[in-house]
Amino acid sequence: AQEVFTGWQQDQAKQQMLSFLATGTPFNGVWTSGIDNVIVDALVESQAPLVPVVGADNAGFVGQLSSVKGLVGAAVTNPGSIGGAGVTLALQILDGKKPAQQTVLVDPQLWDNA
């Protein structure tokens, strides 16, 4: 596994992916958070084998999942801010603070575009 920080800059993310592809290091997939479409662009432009890509549910990436032949992946409707809120809540619970209320909104949905 490899992790890089892109600074949320699409051009930087694409360049990092192209640099990684140039190493020839094998990998089985890519998990992104909002920079997904340029990762797919890098895979296509470098003619690298397509691997599963997970990203955000933005229009560019969702369109690629439907239009790029051989691309498989998942568009997640769970923005990073939700993860941050979860960490905050977890830290509060670990400190012995009980949440004021409990709301569970879990209704995951999966679609197959094939």
KENU-301276 format. One line per field, with one value per atom (N, C-alpha, C, O, CB): residue number from 0; atom name; x, y, z. Coordinates in nm, 3 decimals. Glycine has a CB too. Layout:
<sites>
n: c(NUM|...)
atom: c(CA|...)
u: c(X|...)
v: c(Y|...)
w: c(Z|...)
</sites>
This chain:
<sites>
n: c(0|0|0|0|0|1|1|1|1|1|2|2|2|2|2|3|3|3|3|3|4|4|4|4|4|5|5|5|5|5|6|6|6|6|6|7|7|7|7|7|8|8|8|8|8|9|9|9|9|9|10|10|10|10|10|11|11|11|11|11|12|12|12|12|12|13|13|13|13|13|14|14|14|14|14|15|15|15|15|15|16|16|16|16|16|17|17|17|17|17|18|18|18|18|18|19|19|19|19|19|20|20|20|20|20|21|21|21|21|21|22|22|22|22|22|23|23|23|23|23|24|24|24|24|24|25|25|25|25|25|26|26|26|26|26|27|27|27|27|27|28|28|28|28|28|29|29|29|29|29|30|30|30|30|30|31|31|31|31|31|32|32|32|32|32|33|33|33|33|33|34|34|34|34|34|35|35|35|35|35|36|36|36|36|36|37|37|37|37|37|38|38|38|38|38|39|39|39|39|39|40|40|40|40|40|41|41|41|41|41|42|42|42|42|42|43|43|43|43|43|44|44|44|44|44|45|45|45|45|45|46|46|46|46|46|47|47|47|47|47|48|48|48|48|48|49|49|49|49|49|50|50|50|50|50|51|51|51|51|51|52|52|52|52|52|53|53|53|53|53|54|54|54|54|54|55|55|55|55|55|56|56|56|56|56|57|57|57|57|57|58|58|58|58|58|59|59|59|59|59|60|60|60|60|60|61|61|61|61|61|62|62|62|62|62|63|63|63|63|63|64|64|64|64|64|65|65|65|65|65|66|66|66|66|66|67|67|67|67|67|68|68|68|68|68|69|69|69|69|69|70|70|70|70|70|71|71|71|71|71|72|72|72|72|72|73|73|73|73|73|74|74|74|74|74|75|75|75|75|75|76|76|76|76|76|77|77|77|77|77|78|78|78|78|78|79|79|79|79|79|80|80|80|80|80|81|81|81|81|81|82|82|82|82|82|83|83|83|83|83|84|84|84|84|84|85|85|85|85|85|86|86|86|86|86|87|87|87|87|87|88|88|88|88|88|89|89|89|89|89|90|90|90|90|90|91|91|91|91|91|92|92|92|92|92|93|93|93|93|93|94|94|94|94|94|95|95|95|95|95|96|96|96|96|96|97|97|97|97|97|98|98|98|98|98|99|99|99|99|99|100|100|100|100|100|101|101|101|101|101|102|102|102|102|102|103|103|103|103|103|104|104|104|104|104|105|105|105|105|105|106|106|106|106|106|107|107|107|107|107|108|108|108|108|108|109|109|109|109|109|110|110|110|110|110|111|111|111|111|111|112|112|112|112|112|113|113|113|113|113)
atom: c(N|CA|C|O|CB|N|CA|C|O|CB|N|CA|C|O|CB|N|CA|C|O|CB|N|CA|C|O|CB|N|CA|C|O|CB|N|CA|C|O|CB|N|CA|C|O|CB|N|CA|C|O|CB|N|CA|C|O|CB|N|CA|C|O|CB|N|CA|C|O|CB|N|CA|C|O|CB|N|CA|C|O|CB|N|CA|C|O|CB|N|CA|C|O|CB|N|CA|C|O|CB|N|CA|C|O|CB|N|CA|C|O|CB|N|CA|C|O|CB|N|CA|C|O|CB|N|CA|C|O|CB|N|CA|C|O|CB|N|CA|C|O|CB|N|CA|C|O|CB|N|CA|C|O|CB|N|CA|C|O|CB|N|CA|C|O|CB|N|CA|C|O|CB|N|CA|C|O|CB|N|CA|C|O|CB|N|CA|C|O|CB|N|CA|C|O|CB|N|CA|C|O|CB|N|CA|C|O|CB|N|CA|C|O|CB|N|CA|C|O|CB|N|CA|C|O|CB|N|CA|C|O|CB|N|CA|C|O|CB|N|CA|C|O|CB|N|CA|C|O|CB|N|CA|C|O|CB|N|CA|C|O|CB|N|CA|C|O|CB|N|CA|C|O|CB|N|CA|C|O|CB|N|CA|C|O|CB|N|CA|C|O|CB|N|CA|C|O|CB|N|CA|C|O|CB|N|CA|C|O|CB|N|CA|C|O|CB|N|CA|C|O|CB|N|CA|C|O|CB|N|CA|C|O|CB|N|CA|C|O|CB|N|CA|C|O|CB|N|CA|C|O|CB|N|CA|C|O|CB|N|CA|C|O|CB|N|CA|C|O|CB|N|CA|C|O|CB|N|CA|C|O|CB|N|CA|C|O|CB|N|CA|C|O|CB|N|CA|C|O|CB|N|CA|C|O|CB|N|CA|C|O|CB|N|CA|C|O|CB|N|CA|C|O|CB|N|CA|C|O|CB|N|CA|C|O|CB|N|CA|C|O|CB|N|CA|C|O|CB|N|CA|C|O|CB|N|CA|C|O|CB|N|CA|C|O|CB|N|CA|C|O|CB|N|CA|C|O|CB|N|CA|C|O|CB|N|CA|C|O|CB|N|CA|C|O|CB|N|CA|C|O|CB|N|CA|C|O|CB|N|CA|C|O|CB|N|CA|C|O|CB|N|CA|C|O|CB|N|CA|C|O|CB|N|CA|C|O|CB|N|CA|C|O|CB|N|CA|C|O|CB|N|CA|C|O|CB|N|CA|C|O|CB|N|CA|C|O|CB|N|CA|C|O|CB|N|CA|C|O|CB|N|CA|C|O|CB|N|CA|C|O|CB|N|CA|C|O|CB|N|CA|C|O|CB|N|CA|C|O|CB|N|CA|C|O|CB|N|CA|C|O|CB|N|CA|C|O|CB|N|CA|C|O|CB|N|CA|C|O|CB|N|CA|C|O|CB|N|CA|C|O|CB|N|CA|C|O|CB|N|CA|C|O|CB|N|CA|C|O|CB|N|CA|C|O|CB|N|CA|C|O|CB)
u: c(0.084|0.000|0.088|0.196|-0.096|0.039|0.110|0.009|-0.104|0.186|0.049|-0.039|0.035|0.152|-0.085|-0.034|0.025|-0.074|-0.195|0.062|-0.021|-0.104|-0.102|0.004|-0.054|-0.218|-0.228|-0.259|-0.253|-0.332|-0.293|-0.332|-0.461|-0.489|-0.222|-0.540|-0.667|-0.645|-0.736|-0.763|-0.526|-0.495|-0.502|-0.425|-0.355|-0.594|-0.613|-0.489|-0.452|-0.731|-0.422|-0.303|-0.193|-0.122|-0.252|-0.179|-0.078|-0.113|-0.025|-0.067|-0.240|-0.283|-0.255|-0.206|-0.433|-0.287|-0.263|-0.114|-0.075|-0.320|-0.031|0.113|0.167|0.253|0.185|0.117|0.162|0.123|0.201|0.103|0.005|-0.038|0.047|0.088|-0.187|0.074|0.159|0.299|0.357|0.167|0.352|0.485|0.483|0.577|0.531|0.378|0.367|0.357|0.422|0.245|0.277|0.262|0.397|0.425|0.159|0.478|0.608|0.704|0.800|0.671|0.679|0.768|0.748|0.836|0.744|0.632|0.604|0.562|0.546|0.724|0.545|0.503|0.361|0.271|0.510|0.340|0.204|0.110|0.152|0.208|-0.015|-0.116|-0.251|-0.271|-0.120|-0.342|-0.470|-0.589|-0.700|-0.496|-0.568|-0.679|-0.634|-0.522|-0.792|-0.724|-0.695|-0.816|-0.929|-0.660|-0.790|-0.894|-0.864|-0.755|-0.900|-0.960|-0.941|-1.051|-1.145|-0.938|-1.037|-1.141|-1.153|-1.103|-1.110|-1.219|-1.246|-1.155|-1.178|-1.241|-1.051|-0.962|-0.964|-0.869|-0.819|-1.071|-1.084|-1.078|-1.014|-1.211|-1.142|-1.147|-1.009|-0.985|-1.235|-0.918|-0.784|-0.701|-0.607|-0.712|-0.733|-0.666|-0.704|-0.619|-0.704|-0.832|-0.877|-0.812|-0.768|-1.032|-0.806|-0.740|-0.597|-0.552|-0.742|-0.524|-0.385|-0.375|-0.287|-0.320|-0.463|-0.462|-0.486|-0.416|-0.569|-0.584|-0.618|-0.505|-0.464|-0.750|-0.455|-0.351|-0.222|-0.151|-0.324|-0.189|-0.066|-0.084|0.011|-0.015|-0.207|-0.242|-0.209|-0.176|-0.169|-0.218|-0.197|-0.321|-0.431|-0.166|-0.305|-0.423|-0.517|-0.473|-0.383|-0.644|-0.741|-0.760|-0.775|-0.876|-0.759|-0.783|-0.906|-0.942|-0.657|-0.971|-1.085|-1.045|-0.940|-1.146|-1.131|-1.108|-1.230|-1.344|-1.082|-1.205|-1.312|-1.294|-1.183|-1.310|-1.403|-1.394|-1.524|-1.615|-1.354|-1.531|-1.650|-1.755|-1.726|-1.615|-1.875|-1.984|-1.994|-2.103|-2.117|-1.880|-1.884|-1.914|-1.894|-1.751|-1.961|-2.009|-1.901|-1.928|-2.062|-1.779|-1.673|-1.644|-1.636|-1.548|-1.628|-1.596|-1.713|-1.694|-1.554|-1.832|-1.950|-1.966|-2.000|-2.078|-1.941|-1.946|-1.843|-1.871|-1.927|-1.723|-1.618|-1.656|-1.627|-1.486|-1.720|-1.761|-1.856|-1.861|-1.828|-1.932|-2.026|-1.964|-2.010|-2.146|-1.861|-1.813|-1.677|-1.649|-1.806|-1.592|-1.458|-1.467|-1.493|-1.355|-1.446|-1.458|-1.358|-1.238|-1.437|-1.409|-1.325|-1.303|-1.245|-1.195|-1.349|-1.331|-1.439|-1.558|-1.334|-1.397|-1.491|-1.453|-1.337|-1.489|-1.552|-1.523|-1.649|-1.756|-1.449|-1.635|-1.748|-1.741|-1.634|-1.751|-1.856|-1.868|-1.935|-2.051|-1.949|-1.864|-1.911|-1.975|-1.916|-1.795|-2.094|-2.166|-2.143|-2.237|-2.317|-2.020|-1.985|-1.865|-1.751|-1.955|-1.890|-1.779|-1.686|-1.724|-1.832|-1.566|-1.466|-1.511|-1.467|-1.341|-1.598|-1.644|-1.718|-1.718|-1.735|-1.781|-1.851|-1.750|-1.773|-1.935|-1.638|-1.532|-1.480|-1.456|-1.418|-1.461|-1.415|-1.513|-1.474|-1.390|-1.641|-1.745|-1.744|-1.764|-1.884|-1.721|-1.715|-1.598|-1.613|-1.704|-1.483|-1.366|-1.392|-1.359|-1.239|-1.452|-1.485|-1.577|-1.555|-1.551|-1.680|-1.774|-1.704|-1.726|-1.891|-1.620|-1.548|-1.460|-1.455|-1.463|-1.391|-1.306|-1.389|-1.347|-1.224|-1.505|-1.593|-1.638|-1.638|-1.715|-1.674|-1.718|-1.604|-1.625|-1.771|-1.483|-1.367|-1.337|-1.281|-1.245|-1.373|-1.355|-1.469|-1.473|-1.344|-1.562|-1.673|-1.792|-1.885|-1.625|-1.792|-1.904|-2.007|-1.977|-1.857|-2.129|-2.237|-2.298|-2.325|-2.346|-2.320|-2.383|-2.521|-2.592|-2.395|-2.559|-2.689|-2.802|-2.909|-2.699|-2.779|-2.882|-2.814|-2.695|-2.977|-2.891|-2.838|-2.927|-3.048|-2.830|-2.867|-2.939|-2.865|-2.745|-2.955|-2.934|-2.872|-2.940|-3.059|-2.885|-2.862|-2.912|-2.827|-2.737|-2.908|-2.857|-2.778|-2.871|-2.952|-2.703|-2.859|-2.935|-2.846|-2.875|-3.069|-2.738|-2.645|-2.713|-2.800|-2.525|-2.671|-2.726|-2.611|-2.512|-2.817|-2.626|-2.527|-2.596|-2.706|-2.457|-2.530|-2.583|-2.477|-2.358|-2.627|-2.520|-2.431|-2.464|-2.575|-2.447|-2.368|-2.391|-2.373|-2.383|-2.299|-2.346|-2.320|-2.447|-2.444|-2.264)
v: c(-0.118|0.000|0.123|0.126|0.000|0.224|0.352|0.462|0.455|0.373|0.563|0.676|0.804|0.820|0.677|0.894|1.024|1.134|1.111|1.031|1.252|1.368|1.458|1.501|1.444|1.487|1.566|1.712|1.793|1.508|1.747|1.884|1.923|2.041|1.978|1.824|1.845|1.916|1.981|1.926|1.905|1.968|1.862|1.766|2.036|1.880|1.778|1.758|1.644|1.815|1.866|1.850|1.777|1.694|1.987|1.806|1.737|1.589|1.503|1.804|1.560|1.421|1.342|1.229|1.414|1.402|1.332|1.308|1.199|1.414|1.408|1.391|1.284|1.206|1.524|1.281|1.177|1.039|0.944|1.202|1.027|0.897|0.858|0.743|0.901|0.953|0.923|0.882|0.790|1.045|0.949|0.914|0.775|0.697|1.017|0.743|0.610|0.504|0.400|0.602|0.529|0.433|0.409|0.297|0.483|0.513|0.501|0.410|0.360|0.638|0.388|0.300|0.153|0.071|0.320|0.121|-0.018|-0.102|-0.223|-0.079|-0.040|-0.111|-0.164|-0.087|-0.019|-0.294|-0.347|-0.299|-0.282|-0.501|-0.279|-0.241|-0.293|-0.316|-0.086|-0.311|-0.374|-0.279|-0.320|-0.483|-0.155|-0.060|0.073|0.087|-0.115|0.171|0.306|0.355|0.348|0.404|0.406|0.468|0.617|0.658|0.406|0.698|0.842|0.908|0.843|0.898|1.036|1.113|1.248|1.349|1.131|1.248|1.372|1.406|1.506|1.480|1.328|1.354|1.237|1.216|1.381|1.163|1.037|1.049|0.966|0.973|1.150|1.158|1.174|1.120|1.274|1.247|1.263|1.136|1.113|1.381|1.054|0.924|0.836|0.769|0.855|0.836|0.761|0.818|0.742|0.764|0.950|1.012|0.962|0.929|1.166|0.957|0.912|0.766|0.731|0.930|0.682|0.541|0.527|0.452|0.462|0.600|0.592|0.648|0.584|0.667|0.767|0.831|0.752|0.752|0.970|0.684|0.606|0.466|0.389|0.596|0.434|0.302|0.191|0.079|0.277|0.224|0.124|0.036|0.080|0.192|-0.086|-0.169|-0.100|-0.045|-0.311|-0.104|-0.042|-0.129|-0.251|-0.019|-0.066|-0.133|-0.067|0.044|-0.124|-0.132|-0.068|0.064|0.074|-0.163|0.163|0.295|0.331|0.320|0.404|0.372|0.419|0.569|0.617|0.346|0.642|0.787|0.847|0.777|0.848|0.978|1.051|1.049|1.016|1.197|1.085|1.082|1.213|1.269|1.054|1.261|1.381|1.345|1.231|1.459|1.442|1.416|1.358|1.267|1.543|1.410|1.362|1.214|1.139|1.441|1.173|1.033|0.941|0.834|1.018|0.982|0.899|0.880|0.771|0.963|0.985|0.973|0.876|0.799|1.109|0.880|0.787|0.643|0.553|0.820|0.619|0.482|0.427|0.306|0.477|0.516|0.474|0.472|0.397|0.564|0.554|0.572|0.510|0.481|0.714|0.489|0.435|0.283|0.219|0.483|0.229|0.084|0.009|0.037|0.047|-0.086|-0.168|-0.113|-0.181|-0.187|0.010|0.069|0.018|0.022|0.224|-0.028|-0.065|0.014|0.051|-0.220|0.039|0.114|0.146|0.091|0.239|0.236|0.276|0.425|0.481|0.198|0.489|0.631|0.639|0.599|0.710|0.689|0.690|0.825|0.931|0.661|0.820|0.941|0.969|0.989|0.926|0.970|0.992|1.086|1.040|0.857|1.216|1.311|1.300|1.249|1.451|1.348|1.342|1.407|1.366|1.408|1.506|1.573|1.477|1.494|1.691|1.376|1.275|1.195|1.166|1.180|1.161|1.090|1.173|1.122|1.053|1.303|1.393|1.402|1.403|1.531|1.409|1.412|1.282|1.284|1.436|1.171|1.041|1.034|0.982|0.929|1.085|1.086|1.175|1.138|1.135|1.291|1.381|1.313|1.320|1.510|1.248|1.177|1.064|1.046|1.121|0.989|0.879|0.930|0.869|0.803|1.041|1.098|1.144|1.128|1.215|1.202|1.243|1.122|1.126|1.319|1.015|0.894|0.835|0.791|0.789|0.833|0.782|0.867|0.817|0.779|0.994|1.082|1.069|1.142|1.227|0.976|0.952|1.043|1.042|0.966|1.122|1.212|1.139|1.087|1.342|1.135|1.067|1.164|1.280|1.015|1.117|1.205|1.250|1.174|1.133|1.372|1.426|1.348|1.333|1.573|1.299|1.220|1.118|1.128|1.312|1.021|0.918|0.911|0.888|0.779|0.931|0.921|0.825|0.841|1.061|0.725|0.628|0.640|0.615|0.483|0.677|0.690|0.601|0.648|0.839|0.475|0.381|0.309|0.225|0.280|0.341|0.275|0.266|0.328|0.352|0.187|0.182|0.130|0.044|0.094|0.182|0.143|0.109|0.181|0.255|0.002|-0.037|-0.049|-0.103|-0.169|0.002|-0.010|-0.072|-0.050|0.127|-0.148|-0.206|-0.140|-0.153|-0.362|-0.069|0.003|-0.084|-0.035|0.121|-0.210|-0.299|-0.322|-0.394|-0.432)
w: c(0.000|0.000|0.000|0.059|0.121|-0.067|-0.070|-0.047|-0.095|-0.204|0.026|0.054|0.018|0.051|0.203|-0.050|-0.084|-0.047|-0.042|-0.234|-0.022|0.007|-0.114|-0.159|0.135|-0.167|-0.290|-0.265|-0.357|-0.380|-0.142|-0.114|-0.184|-0.202|-0.156|-0.221|-0.293|-0.427|-0.478|-0.206|-0.482|-0.610|-0.719|-0.719|-0.607|-0.813|-0.915|-1.000|-1.030|-1.004|-1.040|-1.123|-1.048|-1.106|-1.170|-0.920|-0.838|-0.822|-0.829|-0.699|-0.802|-0.788|-0.915|-0.909|-0.753|-1.028|-1.155|-1.175|-1.216|-1.273|-1.146|-1.163|-1.069|-1.108|-1.138|-0.945|-0.852|-0.901|-0.887|-0.712|-0.959|-1.011|-1.131|-1.143|-1.051|-1.220|-1.336|-1.291|-1.347|-1.431|-1.190|-1.138|-1.076|-1.096|-1.033|-1.003|-0.944|-1.053|-1.044|-0.851|-1.155|-1.265|-1.333|-1.375|-1.367|-1.344|-1.410|-1.334|-1.392|-1.427|-1.204|-1.126|-1.162|-1.139|-0.977|-1.219|-1.251|-1.131|-1.143|-1.315|-1.017|-0.897|-0.916|-0.948|-0.772|-0.898|-0.916|-0.805|-0.690|-0.920|-0.839|-0.742|-0.790|-0.909|-0.722|-0.695|-0.726|-0.725|-0.758|-0.629|-0.688|-0.684|-0.628|-0.579|-0.601|-0.638|-0.589|-0.510|-0.557|-0.707|-0.389|-0.308|-0.304|-0.264|-0.162|-0.345|-0.344|-0.263|-0.217|-0.488|-0.247|-0.180|-0.249|-0.200|-0.027|-0.363|-0.432|-0.548|-0.617|-0.338|-0.572|-0.686|-0.783|-0.859|-0.637|-0.779|-0.850|-1.002|-1.067|-0.813|-1.060|-1.205|-1.268|-1.375|-1.247|-1.203|-1.261|-1.245|-1.322|-1.197|-1.146|-1.132|-1.251|-1.309|-0.998|-1.285|-1.402|-1.527|-1.614|-1.414|-1.539|-1.654|-1.667|-1.777|-1.642|-1.555|-1.557|-1.601|-1.679|-1.419|-1.551|-1.591|-1.741|-1.809|-1.513|-1.791|-1.934|-2.019|-2.116|-1.963|-1.985|-2.065|-2.068|-2.169|-2.013|-1.959|-1.953|-2.010|-2.020|-1.810|-2.048|-2.100|-2.001|-2.040|-2.232|-1.872|-1.767|-1.757|-1.792|-1.630|-1.710|-1.688|-1.589|-1.488|-1.636|-1.618|-1.528|-1.404|-1.415|-1.599|-1.290|-1.162|-1.100|-1.140|-1.066|-1.005|-0.940|-0.874|-0.811|-0.837|-0.890|-0.830|-0.746|-0.791|-0.941|-0.623|-0.535|-0.519|-0.495|-0.396|-0.532|-0.519|-0.472|-0.427|-0.651|-0.482|-0.439|-0.550|-0.665|-0.401|-0.514|-0.611|-0.690|-0.705|-0.540|-0.741|-0.822|-0.968|-1.010|-0.812|-1.042|-1.178|-1.269|-1.346|-1.239|-1.260|-1.348|-1.329|-1.426|-1.325|-1.205|-1.176|-1.206|-1.264|-1.031|-1.167|-1.195|-1.345|-1.391|-1.134|-1.422|-1.568|-1.621|-1.712|-1.632|-1.563|-1.606|-1.577|-1.657|-1.538|-1.463|-1.431|-1.536|-1.560|-1.293|-1.599|-1.703|-1.841|-1.928|-1.703|-1.864|-2.001|-2.033|-2.149|-2.032|-1.933|-1.959|-1.962|-1.860|-1.852|-2.080|-2.098|-2.010|-2.012|-2.246|-1.932|-1.847|-1.707|-1.622|-1.911|-1.682|-1.549|-1.455|-1.487|-1.557|-1.339|-1.234|-1.110|-1.090|-1.206|-1.027|-0.907|-0.832|-0.859|-0.938|-0.738|-0.656|-0.630|-0.603|-0.523|-0.639|-0.605|-0.468|-0.453|-0.714|-0.371|-0.234|-0.201|-0.226|-0.137|-0.145|-0.107|0.041|0.116|-0.136|0.080|0.219|0.223|0.224|0.293|0.225|0.219|0.339|0.444|0.209|0.321|0.427|0.557|0.665|0.380|0.547|0.669|0.761|0.883|0.634|0.703|0.785|0.866|0.984|0.695|0.804|0.877|0.992|1.102|0.783|0.967|1.073|1.187|1.304|1.016|1.153|1.257|1.337|1.459|1.195|1.269|1.337|1.434|1.545|1.236|1.393|1.481|1.603|1.716|1.405|1.580|1.690|1.790|1.911|1.638|1.740|1.827|1.902|2.021|1.745|1.832|1.897|2.010|2.117|1.794|1.988|2.093|2.213|2.327|2.037|2.185|2.295|2.377|2.500|2.240|2.308|2.378|2.460|2.573|2.277|2.402|2.475|2.599|2.697|2.384|2.594|2.710|2.811|2.910|2.665|2.785|2.876|2.857|2.938|3.014|2.751|2.724|2.640|2.532|2.652|2.690|2.618|2.516|2.548|2.717|2.393|2.294|2.341|2.407|2.158|2.306|2.346|2.282|2.341|2.307|2.164|2.095|2.006|1.976|2.012|1.964|1.876|1.753|1.763|1.947|1.638|1.513|1.423|1.399|1.444|1.375|1.285|1.149|1.135|1.342|1.051|0.914|0.824|0.755|0.866|0.826|0.747|0.651|0.692|0.838|0.528|0.423|0.299|0.197|0.393|0.309|0.195|0.070|0.075|0.230|-0.042|-0.171|-0.265|-0.270|-0.231|-0.337|-0.438|-0.572|-0.582|-0.400|-0.675|-0.810|-0.900|-0.880|-0.865|-0.995|-1.095|-1.227|-1.279|-1.103|-1.283|-1.408|-1.531|-1.644|-1.417|-1.511|-1.625|-1.705|-1.805|-1.578)
</sites>
